[in-house]
Amino acid sequence: MAVERVQKVLSRMGFGSRREIERWIEQGRIKINRKTCALGDTVEPGDWIHVNDKRVIVREERPAETRVIIYHKPEGEVCTRNDPEGRPTVFDKLPKTGRTRWLSVGRLDINTSGLLLLTTNGELAHRLMHPSHQVEREYAVRVSGTVTRDMLRQLTTEVALEDGPANFDDIQDGGGEGYNHWYYVVIREGRKREVRRLWEAMGLRVSRLIRVRYGSIILPRSLRKGRVRELDVDAVRQLGESVGLDLEIGDRPATPASGRRPGKRPQLKRAKKTRLKKKRGAFKRTRSAKQGQ
């Protein structure tokens, strides 16, 4: 590995996007060989980097492949890695990544369920979230209250929020009546609680919120809440191309939905069944030999 800027190396390791790491450098949270890092500093194999009190060594190796997973987030989980209140987090149920780590592409609040993308590539996560790439997010929303045509027109035009004007790019009626009326809405920003706040600005209350799509990735109907599914090579490559990124991707097939550790528990079950079959076979052979005597 040639000499590279520290933010590029750390982003490749999965610590965050380059811009996020640059902010950490400005805040004095990164050191190189025990010296506080400055913007523009570089590293080479053998250097030690301290990131938020965690020490890593720069090694001569090829970049880790980019992986992307879909997680069907249930309500009641937070998207932070460590929650001071001790609430369950989405990171409790993710498969291991080896020398990298999962980064969430945006967040869903504790009362929102649905599609959450996670990747090992910090630059991919940053581009998918950045407003300049105009990546669509689609939500299914259950609204309590009477929704008029004027309200829908206003919601797709401009609504004044405390952090600036906002609007939905599209609204489609999802059917239902009374307190069980659903709408599908599309937005291209990731402001905090933006979908809920837009409806609340109309005097309405969102009683249920589910993210069903992020860019070209749709939440599979077969993926249960709390389960994970890994995207195959073609889907990851297309996701990168959609934000102008040429990705390092290995020959990794898609994995089926599973529980807390995708792929691990089924392998243990198969191994146990194999041992039981061998024991039963040995027992039958021994009993047959005794009967023949």
Sequence and secondary structure as in RCSB ss.txt:
>XXXX:A:sequence
MAVERVQKVLSRMGFGSRREIERWIEQGRIKINRKTCALGDTVEPGDWIHVNDKRVIVREERPAETRVIIYHKPE
GEVCTRNDPEGRPTVFDKLPKTGRTRWLSVGRLDINTSGLLLLTTNGELAHRLMHPSHQVEREYAVRVSGTVTRD
MLRQLTTEVALEDGPANFDDIQDGGGEGYNHWYYVVIREGRKREVRRLWEAMGLRVSRLIRVRYGSIILPRSLRK
GRVRELDVDAVRQLGESVGLDLEIGDRPATPASGRRPGKRPQLKRAKKTRLKKKRGAFKRTRSAKQGQ
>XXXX:A:secstr
   EEHHHHHHHHTS  HHHHHHHHHTT EEETTEE  TT EE TT EEEETTEEEE  S       EEEEEE T
T BSSSS TT   BGGGG    TTS  EESS   TT EEEEEEES HHHHHHHH GGG   EEEEEEEES   HH
HHHHHTT EEETTEEE  SEEEEEE  GGGEEEEEEES   TTHHHHHHHTTT EEEEEEEEEETTEE  TT  T
T EEE  HHHHHHHHHHTT      S      BSSSTTHHHHHHHHHHHHHHHHHHHHHHHHHHHHH 
